């Protein structure tokens, strides 16, 4: 796979949600008290993610255009790339399905919590992609959807 990735600009279209700085923290379940508070205020939390390229240790070459140390971040639904950095679409396609789950609070026993590496889909490429939770961001339900918060409860 030698296709060069096309730069994707991380444009923000919505309000800037609040970021809590807790880089390196482990996943936590909300307490009953904070859960009650969240229900009243319509807020919810998602992790910010950083996806960074590493070598898989096999000695295989880095076939695709994703050098070791290249990274991008996911904040809410927006991908952010360092200025001038590109990322190939085929590895991105392999990574994307995992990101929404990694953004959310997960059970400590869930493999989605413990497993952090994704292999490059090119079998000849020695790249892997490490996903780290780098912080938590608070969103308001009303800022990210037009669906009413309790729509399912109100349905007949
Ligand atoms: Zn690759």
Backbone and ligand atoms as CSV (ligand in chain L), in Angstrom:
chain,resi,resn,atom,element,x,y,z
A,1,UNK,N,N,0.843,-1.182,0.000
A,1,UNK,CA,C,0.000,0.000,0.000
A,1,UNK,C,C,0.884,1.239,0.000
A,2,UNK,N,N,0.875,1.976,-1.076
A,2,UNK,CA,C,1.728,3.148,-1.153
A,2,UNK,C,C,0.933,4.423,-1.351
A,3,UNK,N,N,-0.372,4.293,-1.350
A,3,UNK,CA,C,-1.205,5.472,-1.554
A,3,UNK,C,C,-0.957,6.497,-0.466
A,4,UNK,N,N,-0.742,7.711,-0.869
A,4,UNK,CA,C,-0.538,8.775,0.108
A,4,UNK,C,C,-1.882,9.271,0.610
A,5,UNK,N,N,-1.933,9.515,1.892
A,5,UNK,CA,C,-3.175,10.014,2.490
A,5,UNK,C,C,-3.416,11.457,2.109
A,6,UNK,N,N,-4.629,11.826,2.127
A,6,UNK,CA,C,-5.016,13.206,1.843
A,6,UNK,C,C,-5.265,13.903,3.167
A,7,UNK,N,N,-4.796,15.112,3.263
A,7,UNK,CA,C,-4.962,15.844,4.514
A,7,UNK,C,C,-6.438,16.094,4.790
A,8,UNK,N,N,-6.817,15.856,6.009
A,8,UNK,CA,C,-8.178,16.137,6.439
A,8,UNK,C,C,-8.102,17.247,7.477
A,9,UNK,N,N,-8.726,18.363,7.201
A,9,UNK,CA,C,-8.706,19.475,8.152
A,9,UNK,C,C,-9.674,19.200,9.286
A,10,UNK,N,N,-9.233,19.476,10.485
A,10,UNK,CA,C,-10.086,19.293,11.654
A,10,UNK,C,C,-10.908,20.540,11.914
A,11,UNK,N,N,-11.947,20.736,11.151
A,11,UNK,CA,C,-12.786,21.914,11.338
A,11,UNK,C,C,-13.781,21.671,12.453
A,12,UNK,N,N,-13.965,22.636,13.258
A,12,UNK,CA,C,-14.985,22.571,14.291
A,12,UNK,C,C,-16.239,23.228,13.751
A,13,UNK,N,N,-17.346,22.553,13.911
A,13,UNK,CA,C,-18.596,23.142,13.460
A,13,UNK,C,C,-19.529,23.426,14.621
A,14,UNK,N,N,-19.278,22.847,15.751
A,14,UNK,CA,C,-20.168,23.046,16.885
A,14,UNK,C,C,-19.478,23.809,17.993
A,15,UNK,N,N,-20.150,23.950,19.118
A,15,UNK,CA,C,-19.548,24.646,20.250
A,15,UNK,C,C,-18.388,23.863,20.819
A,16,UNK,N,N,-17.445,24.559,21.399
A,16,UNK,CA,C,-16.271,23.910,21.988
A,16,UNK,C,C,-16.661,23.328,23.337
A,17,UNK,N,N,-16.666,22.007,23.456
A,17,UNK,CA,C,-17.011,21.423,24.741
A,17,UNK,C,C,-15.876,21.586,25.747
A,18,UNK,N,N,-16.211,21.406,26.988
A,18,UNK,CA,C,-15.244,21.591,28.058
A,18,UNK,C,C,-14.348,20.359,28.156
A,19,UNK,N,N,-13.046,20.589,28.308
A,19,UNK,CA,C,-12.093,19.491,28.448
A,19,UNK,C,C,-11.602,19.428,29.873
A,20,UNK,N,N,-11.762,18.264,30.468
A,20,UNK,CA,C,-11.183,18.034,31.785
A,20,UNK,C,C,-9.828,17.403,31.589
A,21,UNK,N,N,-8.829,17.944,32.215
A,21,UNK,CA,C,-7.476,17.426,32.050
A,21,UNK,C,C,-7.249,16.269,32.998
A,22,UNK,N,N,-7.315,15.081,32.469
A,22,UNK,CA,C,-7.009,13.904,33.288
A,22,UNK,C,C,-6.242,12.903,32.445
A,23,UNK,N,N,-5.276,13.426,31.718
A,23,UNK,CA,C,-4.478,12.574,30.839
A,23,UNK,C,C,-3.867,11.419,31.623
A,24,UNK,N,N,-3.923,10.256,31.060
A,24,UNK,CA,C,-3.328,9.086,31.680
A,24,UNK,C,C,-4.212,8.423,32.712
A,25,UNK,N,N,-5.399,8.917,32.888
A,25,UNK,CA,C,-6.258,8.316,33.906
A,25,UNK,C,C,-6.829,7.008,33.383
A,26,UNK,N,N,-7.298,6.201,34.299
A,26,UNK,CA,C,-7.930,4.948,33.930
A,26,UNK,C,C,-9.428,5.179,33.821
A,27,UNK,N,N,-10.117,4.340,33.069
A,27,UNK,CA,C,-11.557,4.507,32.916
A,27,UNK,C,C,-12.259,4.413,34.268
A,28,UNK,N,N,-13.249,5.244,34.441
A,28,UNK,CA,C,-13.992,5.228,35.689
A,28,UNK,C,C,-15.476,5.202,35.381
A,29,UNK,N,N,-16.207,4.527,36.239
A,29,UNK,CA,C,-17.657,4.572,36.147
A,29,UNK,C,C,-18.133,5.794,36.923
A,30,UNK,N,N,-19.143,6.489,36.428
A,30,UNK,CA,C,-19.644,7.642,37.170
A,30,UNK,C,C,-20.303,7.196,38.473
A,31,UNK,N,N,-20.208,8.022,39.487
A,31,UNK,CA,C,-20.862,7.706,40.744
A,31,UNK,C,C,-22.350,7.970,40.606
A,32,UNK,N,N,-23.111,7.427,41.548
A,32,UNK,CA,C,-24.558,7.619,41.494
A,32,UNK,C,C,-24.897,9.094,41.555
A,33,UNK,N,N,-24.178,9.838,42.386
A,33,UNK,CA,C,-24.458,11.259,42.528
A,33,UNK,C,C,-24.190,12.014,41.243
A,34,UNK,N,N,-23.036,11.744,40.617
A,34,UNK,CA,C,-22.722,12.459,39.388
A,34,UNK,C,C,-23.667,12.038,38.271
A,35,UNK,N,N,-24.134,10.786,38.294
A,35,UNK,CA,C,-25.069,10.322,37.277
A,35,UNK,C,C,-26.381,11.095,37.379
A,36,UNK,N,N,-26.840,11.295,38.614
A,36,UNK,CA,C,-28.072,12.049,38.812
A,36,UNK,C,C,-27.881,13.489,38.310
A,37,UNK,N,N,-26.719,14.070,38.636
A,37,UNK,CA,C,-26.453,15.425,38.199
A,37,UNK,C,C,-26.409,15.528,36.685
A,38,UNK,N,N,-25.823,14.520,36.029
A,38,UNK,CA,C,-25.733,14.549,34.574
A,38,UNK,C,C,-27.115,14.480,33.952
A,39,UNK,N,N,-27.998,13.652,34.544
A,39,UNK,CA,C,-29.343,13.534,33.982
A,39,UNK,C,C,-30.075,14.868,34.033
A,40,UNK,N,N,-29.877,15.608,35.107
A,40,UNK,CA,C,-30.571,16.887,35.245
A,40,UNK,C,C,-29.984,17.923,34.295
A,41,UNK,N,N,-28.675,17.883,34.065
A,41,UNK,CA,C,-28.043,18.947,33.301
A,41,UNK,C,C,-27.893,18.615,31.822
A,42,UNK,N,N,-28.214,17.442,31.394
A,42,UNK,CA,C,-28.124,16.921,30.021
A,42,UNK,C,C,-26.685,16.821,29.516
A,43,UNK,N,N,-25.715,16.753,30.427
A,43,UNK,CA,C,-24.327,16.614,29.990
A,43,UNK,C,C,-23.912,15.153,29.957
A,44,UNK,N,N,-22.905,14.870,29.152
A,44,UNK,CA,C,-22.288,13.546,29.124
A,44,UNK,C,C,-20.820,13.714,28.773
A,45,UNK,N,N,-20.042,12.669,29.036
A,45,UNK,CA,C,-18.603,12.754,28.832
A,45,UNK,C,C,-18.131,11.757,27.780
A,46,UNK,N,N,-17.150,12.189,27.023
A,46,UNK,CA,C,-16.439,11.311,26.097
A,46,UNK,C,C,-14.944,11.530,26.299
A,47,UNK,N,N,-14.185,10.479,26.076
A,47,UNK,CA,C,-12.731,10.631,26.103
A,47,UNK,C,C,-12.250,11.288,24.819
A,48,UNK,N,N,-11.261,12.150,24.935
A,48,UNK,CA,C,-10.464,12.548,23.780
A,48,UNK,C,C,-9.462,11.427,23.528
A,49,UNK,N,N,-9.190,11.135,22.273
A,49,UNK,CA,C,-8.289,10.035,21.918
A,49,UNK,C,C,-7.110,10.548,21.107
A,50,UNK,N,N,-5.969,9.916,21.320
A,50,UNK,CA,C,-4.825,10.131,20.437
A,50,UNK,C,C,-4.456,8.784,19.834
A,51,UNK,N,N,-4.304,8.744,18.524
A,51,UNK,CA,C,-3.894,7.544,17.807
A,51,UNK,C,C,-2.503,7.801,17.254
A,52,UNK,N,N,-1.533,6.998,17.694
A,52,UNK,CA,C,-0.139,7.235,17.318
A,52,UNK,C,C,0.449,6.001,16.651
A,53,UNK,N,N,1.254,6.236,15.635
A,53,UNK,CA,C,1.874,5.149,14.884
A,53,UNK,C,C,3.099,4.636,15.636
A,54,UNK,N,N,3.229,3.311,15.712
A,54,UNK,CA,C,4.411,2.668,16.283
A,54,UNK,C,C,4.810,1.515,15.361
A,55,UNK,N,N,6.010,0.991,15.566
A,55,UNK,CA,C,6.452,-0.186,14.814
A,55,UNK,C,C,5.980,-1.430,15.564
A,56,UNK,N,N,5.604,-2.468,14.809
A,56,UNK,CA,C,5.073,-3.673,15.459
A,56,UNK,C,C,6.167,-4.601,15.971
A,57,UNK,N,N,7.426,-4.272,15.723
A,57,UNK,CA,C,8.528,-5.074,16.240
A,57,UNK,C,C,8.897,-6.273,15.386
A,58,UNK,N,N,8.214,-6.445,14.259
A,58,UNK,CA,C,8.474,-7.601,13.397
A,58,UNK,C,C,9.657,-7.372,12.458
A,59,UNK,N,N,10.073,-6.145,12.335
A,59,UNK,CA,C,11.122,-5.823,11.378
A,59,UNK,C,C,10.590,-5.527,9.990
A,60,UNK,N,N,9.289,-5.663,9.793
A,60,UNK,CA,C,8.705,-5.318,8.486
A,60,UNK,C,C,8.840,-3.821,8.246
A,61,UNK,N,N,8.962,-3.432,6.984
A,61,UNK,CA,C,9.083,-1.998,6.686
A,61,UNK,C,C,7.761,-1.274,6.906
A,62,UNK,N,N,7.862,0.018,7.027
A,62,UNK,CA,C,6.662,0.854,7.109
A,62,UNK,C,C,6.246,1.129,5.665
A,63,UNK,N,N,5.362,0.285,5.139
A,63,UNK,CA,C,4.996,0.365,3.727
A,63,UNK,C,C,4.166,1.611,3.433
A,64,UNK,N,N,3.237,1.915,4.294
A,64,UNK,CA,C,2.331,3.049,4.054
A,64,UNK,C,C,2.977,4.353,4.532
A,65,UNK,N,N,2.344,5.423,4.177
A,65,UNK,CA,C,2.865,6.737,4.552
A,65,UNK,C,C,2.372,7.133,5.950
A,66,UNK,N,N,2.780,6.304,6.954
A,66,UNK,CA,C,2.466,6.638,8.353
A,66,UNK,C,C,3.730,6.375,9.176
A,67,UNK,N,N,4.648,7.330,9.213
A,67,UNK,CA,C,5.902,7.124,9.947
A,67,UNK,C,C,5.661,6.961,11.444
A,68,UNK,N,N,6.581,6.274,12.106
A,68,UNK,CA,C,6.510,6.121,13.563
A,68,UNK,C,C,6.433,7.510,14.197
A,69,UNK,N,N,5.511,7.660,15.117
A,69,UNK,CA,C,5.335,8.930,15.812
A,69,UNK,C,C,4.258,9.817,15.219
A,70,UNK,N,N,3.843,9.537,13.973
A,70,UNK,CA,C,2.740,10.306,13.395
A,70,UNK,C,C,1.485,10.046,14.233
A,71,UNK,N,N,0.639,11.021,14.351
A,71,UNK,CA,C,-0.553,10.829,15.179
A,71,UNK,C,C,-1.676,11.740,14.699
A,72,UNK,N,N,-2.863,11.405,15.183
A,72,UNK,CA,C,-3.995,12.336,15.078
A,72,UNK,C,C,-4.813,12.184,16.336
A,73,UNK,N,N,-5.667,13.156,16.585
A,73,UNK,CA,C,-6.513,13.115,17.775
A,73,UNK,C,C,-7.973,13.176,17.369
A,74,UNK,N,N,-8.807,12.591,18.203
A,74,UNK,CA,C,-10.251,12.660,18.021
A,74,UNK,C,C,-10.828,13.367,19.234
A,75,UNK,N,N,-11.490,14.489,18.994
A,75,UNK,CA,C,-12.148,15.256,20.061
A,75,UNK,C,C,-13.606,15.378,19.665
A,76,UNK,N,N,-14.462,14.735,20.410
A,76,UNK,CA,C,-15.865,14.672,19.997
A,76,UNK,C,C,-15.943,13.916,18.692
A,77,UNK,N,N,-16.533,14.514,17.681
A,77,UNK,CA,C,-16.626,13.829,16.391
A,77,UNK,C,C,-15.633,14.380,15.375
A,78,UNK,N,N,-14.654,15.149,15.833
A,78,UNK,CA,C,-13.728,15.811,14.924
A,78,UNK,C,C,-12.332,15.198,14.991
A,79,UNK,N,N,-11.769,14.866,13.835
A,79,UNK,CA,C,-10.375,14.438,13.755
A,79,UNK,C,C,-9.486,15.676,13.652
A,80,UNK,N,N,-8.376,15.650,14.380
A,80,UNK,CA,C,-7.411,16.755,14.353
A,80,UNK,C,C,-6.043,16.200,14.003
A,81,UNK,N,N,-5.415,16.803,12.997
A,81,UNK,CA,C,-4.080,16.402,12.573
A,81,UNK,C,C,-3.106,17.537,12.853
A,82,UNK,N,N,-1.859,17.220,13.203
A,82,UNK,CA,C,-0.860,18.281,13.309
A,82,UNK,C,C,-0.738,18.981,11.954
A,83,UNK,N,N,-0.383,20.266,11.958
A,83,UNK,CA,C,-0.284,21.016,10.693
A,83,UNK,C,C,0.623,20.303,9.688
A,84,UNK,N,N,0.127,20.118,8.486
A,84,UNK,CA,C,0.912,19.543,7.410
A,84,UNK,C,C,0.981,18.028,7.406
A,85,UNK,N,N,0.461,17.394,8.436
A,85,UNK,CA,C,0.548,15.927,8.477
A,85,UNK,C,C,-0.636,15.306,7.751
A,86,UNK,N,N,-0.358,14.249,7.005
A,86,UNK,CA,C,-1.400,13.500,6.323
A,86,UNK,C,C,-1.515,12.127,6.975
A,87,UNK,N,N,-2.526,11.368,6.558
A,87,UNK,CA,C,-2.664,10.001,7.066
A,87,UNK,C,C,-3.360,9.183,5.993
A,88,UNK,N,N,-2.840,7.993,5.675
A,88,UNK,CA,C,-3.416,7.200,4.592
A,88,UNK,C,C,-4.813,6.671,4.936
A,89,UNK,N,N,-5.656,6.565,3.916
A,89,UNK,CA,C,-7.061,6.228,4.154
A,89,UNK,C,C,-7.280,4.767,4.535
A,90,UNK,N,N,-6.421,3.841,4.089
A,90,UNK,CA,C,-6.693,2.430,4.367
A,90,UNK,C,C,-6.471,2.088,5.839
A,91,UNK,N,N,-5.359,2.503,6.441
A,91,UNK,CA,C,-5.256,2.307,7.893
A,91,UNK,C,C,-6.329,3.082,8.653
A,92,UNK,N,N,-6.655,4.272,8.179
A,92,UNK,CA,C,-7.700,5.051,8.851
A,92,UNK,C,C,-9.021,4.286,8.860
A,93,UNK,N,N,-9.310,3.610,7.742
A,93,UNK,CA,C,-10.546,2.830,7.657
A,93,UNK,C,C,-10.554,1.682,8.672
A,94,UNK,N,N,-9.372,1.135,8.976
A,94,UNK,CA,C,-9.294,0.048,9.955
A,94,UNK,C,C,-9.436,0.577,11.379
A,95,UNK,N,N,-9.001,1.777,11.603
A,95,UNK,CA,C,-9.004,2.368,12.948
A,95,UNK,C,C,-10.378,2.922,13.313
A,96,UNK,N,N,-11.048,3.530,12.359
A,96,UNK,CA,C,-12.277,4.279,12.641
A,96,UNK,C,C,-13.350,3.501,13.408
A,97,UNK,N,N,-13.619,2.232,13.098
A,97,UNK,CA,C,-14.717,1.564,13.822
A,97,UNK,C,C,-14.485,1.452,15.324
A,98,UNK,N,N,-13.226,1.469,15.764
A,98,UNK,CA,C,-12.926,1.314,17.188
A,98,UNK,C,C,-13.083,2.623,17.954
A,99,UNK,N,N,-12.965,3.740,17.292
A,99,UNK,CA,C,-12.844,5.016,17.995
A,99,UNK,C,C,-14.090,5.413,18.788
A,100,UNK,N,N,-15.303,5.291,18.243
A,100,UNK,CA,C,-16.464,5.672,19.055
A,100,UNK,C,C,-16.582,4.851,20.346
A,101,UNK,N,N,-16.215,3.581,20.298
A,101,UNK,CA,C,-16.265,2.770,21.523
A,101,UNK,C,C,-15.182,3.190,22.501
A,102,UNK,N,N,-13.986,3.485,22.001
A,102,UNK,CA,C,-12.905,3.911,22.894
A,102,UNK,C,C,-13.182,5.285,23.488
A,103,UNK,N,N,-14.021,6.073,22.864
A,103,UNK,CA,C,-14.355,7.394,23.407
A,103,UNK,C,C,-15.232,7.278,24.644
A,104,UNK,N,N,-15.954,6.167,24.760
A,104,UNK,CA,C,-16.955,6.048,25.817
A,104,UNK,C,C,-16.429,5.291,27.025
A,105,UNK,N,N,-17.052,5.560,28.174
A,105,UNK,CA,C,-16.707,4.831,29.384
A,105,UNK,C,C,-17.003,3.360,29.138
A,106,UNK,N,N,-16.039,2.508,29.440
A,106,UNK,CA,C,-16.218,1.079,29.218
A,106,UNK,C,C,-15.916,0.323,30.502
A,107,UNK,N,N,-16.472,-0.862,30.611
A,107,UNK,CA,C,-16.260,-1.701,31.785
A,107,UNK,C,C,-14.769,-2.049,31.906
A,108,UNK,N,N,-14.209,-1.994,33.119
A,108,UNK,CA,C,-12.791,-2.341,33.269
A,108,UNK,C,C,-12.450,-3.737,32.762
A,109,UNK,N,N,-13.422,-4.658,32.753
A,109,UNK,CA,C,-13.175,-6.025,32.288
A,109,UNK,C,C,-13.394,-6.198,30.790
A,110,UNK,N,N,-13.851,-5.173,30.148
A,110,UNK,CA,C,-14.142,-5.227,28.712
A,110,UNK,C,C,-12.837,-5.152,27.917
A,111,UNK,N,N,-12.708,-5.992,26.898
A,111,UNK,CA,C,-11.486,-5.926,26.073
A,111,UNK,C,C,-11.346,-4.561,25.406
A,112,UNK,N,N,-12.458,-3.881,25.228
A,112,UNK,CA,C,-12.385,-2.550,24.624
A,112,UNK,C,C,-11.638,-1.573,25.533
A,113,UNK,N,N,-11.611,-1.871,26.826
A,113,UNK,CA,C,-10.867,-1.040,27.772
A,113,UNK,C,C,-9.380,-1.355,27.715
A,114,UNK,N,N,-9.024,-2.628,27.658
A,114,UNK,CA,C,-7.626,-3.032,27.810
A,114,UNK,C,C,-6.847,-3.020,26.505
A,115,UNK,N,N,-7.488,-3.321,25.405
A,115,UNK,CA,C,-6.768,-3.461,24.137
A,115,UNK,C,C,-6.627,-2.098,23.475
A,116,UNK,N,N,-5.407,-1.748,23.100
A,116,UNK,CA,C,-5.152,-0.396,22.608
A,116,UNK,C,C,-4.440,-0.367,21.265
A,117,UNK,N,N,-4.113,-1.523,20.681
A,117,UNK,CA,C,-3.336,-1.519,19.449
A,117,UNK,C,C,-4.124,-2.124,18.290
A,118,UNK,N,N,-4.008,-1.488,17.145
A,118,UNK,CA,C,-4.637,-1.967,15.912
A,118,UNK,C,C,-3.534,-2.146,14.887
A,119,UNK,N,N,-3.531,-3.285,14.214
A,119,UNK,CA,C,-2.520,-3.543,13.190
A,119,UNK,C,C,-2.894,-2.842,11.902
A,120,UNK,N,N,-1.897,-2.486,11.138
A,120,UNK,CA,C,-2.153,-1.935,9.812
A,120,UNK,C,C,-2.788,-3.022,8.942
A,121,UNK,N,N,-3.796,-2.666,8.134
A,121,UNK,CA,C,-4.451,-3.682,7.299
A,121,UNK,C,C,-3.570,-4.191,6.161
A,122,UNK,N,N,-2.474,-3.508,5.848
A,122,UNK,CA,C,-1.547,-4.018,4.838
A,122,UNK,C,C,-0.676,-5.088,5.497
A,123,UNK,N,N,-0.792,-6.367,5.087
A,123,UNK,CA,C,-0.057,-7.443,5.777
A,123,UNK,C,C,1.453,-7.337,5.627
A,124,UNK,N,N,1.929,-6.506,4.711
A,124,UNK,CA,C,3.373,-6.342,4.525
A,124,UNK,C,C,3.932,-5.161,5.311
A,125,UNK,N,N,3.059,-4.433,5.988
A,125,UNK,CA,C,3.456,-3.200,6.680
A,125,UNK,C,C,3.704,-3.485,8.159
A,126,UNK,N,N,4.738,-2.882,8.708
A,126,UNK,CA,C,5.099,-3.099,10.110
A,126,UNK,C,C,4.514,-2.071,11.063
A,127,UNK,N,N,3.501,-1.370,10.631
A,127,UNK,CA,C,2.918,-0.332,11.481
A,127,UNK,C,C,1.798,-0.852,12.363
A,128,UNK,N,N,1.740,-0.331,13.585
A,128,UNK,CA,C,0.568,-0.520,14.434
A,128,UNK,C,C,0.139,0.865,14.920
A,129,UNK,N,N,-1.083,0.929,15.394
A,129,UNK,CA,C,-1.655,2.208,15.810
A,129,UNK,C,C,-2.134,2.068,17.245
A,130,UNK,N,N,-1.578,2.890,18.115
A,130,UNK,CA,C,-1.917,2.840,19.545
A,130,UNK,C,C,-2.941,3.928,19.860
A,131,UNK,N,N,-4.015,3.518,20.489
A,131,UNK,CA,C,-5.070,4.460,20.871
A,131,UNK,C,C,-4.937,4.751,22.363
A,132,UNK,N,N,-4.799,6.020,22.703
A,132,UNK,CA,C,-4.737,6.416,24.120
A,132,UNK,C,C,-5.862,7.380,24.434
A,133,UNK,N,N,-6.422,7.226,25.626
A,133,UNK,CA,C,-7.397,8.195,26.128
A,133,UNK,C,C,-6.595,9.304,26.790
A,134,UNK,N,N,-6.718,10.506,26.284
A,134,UNK,CA,C,-5.846,11.593,26.748
A,134,UNK,C,C,-6.585,12.638,27.559
A,135,UNK,N,N,-7.856,12.475,27.766
A,135,UNK,CA,C,-8.606,13.444,28.556
A,135,UNK,C,C,-10.086,13.179,28.398
A,136,UNK,N,N,-10.881,13.834,29.205
A,136,UNK,CA,C,-12.329,13.696,29.115
A,136,UNK,C,C,-12.931,15.043,28.782
A,137,UNK,N,N,-13.930,15.017,27.934
A,137,UNK,CA,C,-14.571,16.255,27.506
A,137,UNK,C,C,-16.059,16.124,27.804
A,138,UNK,N,N,-16.639,17.207,28.278
A,138,UNK,CA,C,-18.056,17.203,28.624
A,138,UNK,C,C,-18.865,17.850,27.512
A,139,UNK,N,N,-19.907,17.172,27.092
A,139,UNK,CA,C,-20.806,17.660,26.053
A,139,UNK,C,C,-22.203,17.838,26.631
A,140,UNK,N,N,-22.985,18.660,25.968
A,140,UNK,CA,C,-24.402,18.786,26.305
A,140,UNK,C,C,-25.201,18.100,25.204
A,141,UNK,N,N,-26.138,17.266,25.624
A,141,UNK,CA,C,-26.971,16.541,24.672
A,141,UNK,C,C,-27.597,17.485,23.650
A,142,UNK,N,N,-28.129,18.587,24.122
A,142,UNK,CA,C,-28.805,19.536,23.233
A,142,UNK,C,C,-27.884,20.213,22.234
A,143,UNK,N,N,-26.580,20.162,22.467
A,143,UNK,CA,C,-25.635,20.776,21.536
A,143,UNK,C,C,-25.250,19.848,20.391
A,144,UNK,N,N,-25.512,18.548,20.531
A,144,UNK,CA,C,-24.996,17.599,19.545
A,144,UNK,C,C,-26.083,16.831,18.809
A,145,UNK,N,N,-27.351,17.035,19.185
A,145,UNK,CA,C,-28.432,16.354,18.489
A,145,UNK,C,C,-29.713,17.166,18.617
A,146,UNK,N,N,-30.620,16.957,17.659
A,146,UNK,CA,C,-31.931,17.601,17.750
A,146,UNK,C,C,-32.969,16.638,18.315
A,147,UNK,N,N,-32.570,15.375,18.540
A,147,UNK,CA,C,-33.488,14.398,19.113
A,147,UNK,C,C,-33.691,14.730,20.589
A,148,UNK,N,N,-34.941,14.825,21.062
A,148,UNK,CA,C,-35.168,15.138,22.480
A,148,UNK,C,C,-34.530,14.097,23.384
A,149,UNK,N,N,-34.094,14.543,24.560
A,149,UNK,CA,C,-33.358,13.675,25.479
A,149,UNK,C,C,-34.154,12.453,25.893
A,150,UNK,N,N,-35.427,12.610,26.168
A,150,UNK,CA,C,-36.232,11.488,26.650
A,150,UNK,C,C,-37.243,11.042,25.604
A,151,UNK,N,N,-36.838,11.103,24.338
A,151,UNK,CA,C,-37.763,10.774,23.248
A,151,UNK,C,C,-38.289,9.357,23.339
A,152,UNK,N,N,-37.412,8.419,23.705
A,152,UNK,CA,C,-37.840,7.017,23.762
A,152,UNK,C,C,-38.839,6.781,24.878
A,153,UNK,N,N,-38.658,7.500,26.005
A,153,UNK,CA,C,-39.581,7.315,27.128
A,153,UNK,C,C,-40.955,7.885,26.798
A,154,UNK,N,N,-40.993,8.920,25.968
A,154,UNK,CA,C,-42.250,9.585,25.667
A,154,UNK,C,C,-43.019,8.909,24.543
A,155,UNK,N,N,-42.351,8.028,23.802
A,155,UNK,CA,C,-43.016,7.355,22.695
A,155,UNK,C,C,-44.095,6.411,23.217
A,156,UNK,N,N,-45.215,6.230,22.474
A,156,UNK,CA,C,-46.301,5.353,22.948
A,156,UNK,C,C,-45.865,3.896,23.002
L,1,ZN,ZN,ZN,0.714,0.472,7.095
